[in-house]
Amino acid sequence: MLRPMIGFAFHGPLLFAHRGSARQHVENTLLAFEEALQLGADVLELDVHMSADGQVVVSHDADGARLAGCANTIRTTPLAELQRWCLQQPAGAGNATGTLATLQELLERFPAAPLNIDIKQEHPDMVPALLALLTRHGATARVLLTSFSARTLWRVKRLGYAGPVGVSQLDAVRVLLGPRRLTQWLGAPGARLQIPTSFGPLDLSTRARIERAHALGLRVDYWVVDDLALAERLLDLGADGIVTGDCGALATLFCRHVRTSGYRERHARAASSR
């Protein structure tokens, strides 16, 4: 039997908004996150880097080339200059514009929203600045920290982060493919295992893989899933979360699936309290 979910205020399969609602607004902007919550997201998924002057910035990319037409890197640029960038959706994705947000702005704008933060930058080390910011805002209970990098997540744990931590790419391979006895002896390397549905020719979207992670007490979330039929199959198999770029469409699934009664109850409570 699974343990209660660590660090988040509610249970059950969760709907994660991948970089906010990037279909309507520029990804990872405050408007995109606000729209995602209105569409029914449980958790805001986002990425962070650190500016030259030590500010934690919400961005997937390490530079502004794709969204701002500027090749400058975030880590070598002060915040004041970064916030002058005019972000635009990539070609073919509409004509929305936006500005780079800081994590502090996001924490203040959405003081109760659970966050799934992917730490992108490794050098210079941004973990101390990130943890200090989350602690100042009393946000650790609602923030899951993730990274592909095992070193980054080791730093997060070593520095005593009190909130939930995800599973690195290296540990995900061990959990899913390593010898069972060794995996069980080492135990769960985090709170949630977040994986794609496939890795090369390897199908990761099977009941056996989910149950193997569940046996360690891990929750299993799949990314990035915009197809309604695929999302429904994953919920049928026992997935604990779906990370999507189309919250509006998947919210309709979460409003009717047999395993998502918790989703319906918490969103009904939230609607009645407005």
ZIWO-V629047 format. One record per helix or strand of 3 or more residues. SS is the DSSP state (H for helix, E for strand). FROM is the first residue (numbers start at 0). TO is the last residue. Records with the same first field share a line. If there is no record, write none. Layout:
SS=FROM-TO / FROM-TO
This chain:
E=13-17 / 42-49 / 55-57 / 69-72 / 113-118 / 142-145 / 191-195 / 218-222 / 240-243
H=29-38 / 64-67 / 73-75 / 78-81 / 102-108 / 126-135 / 139-141 / 149-157 / 168-176 / 179-185 / 206-213 / 227-236 / 246-253 / 260-271
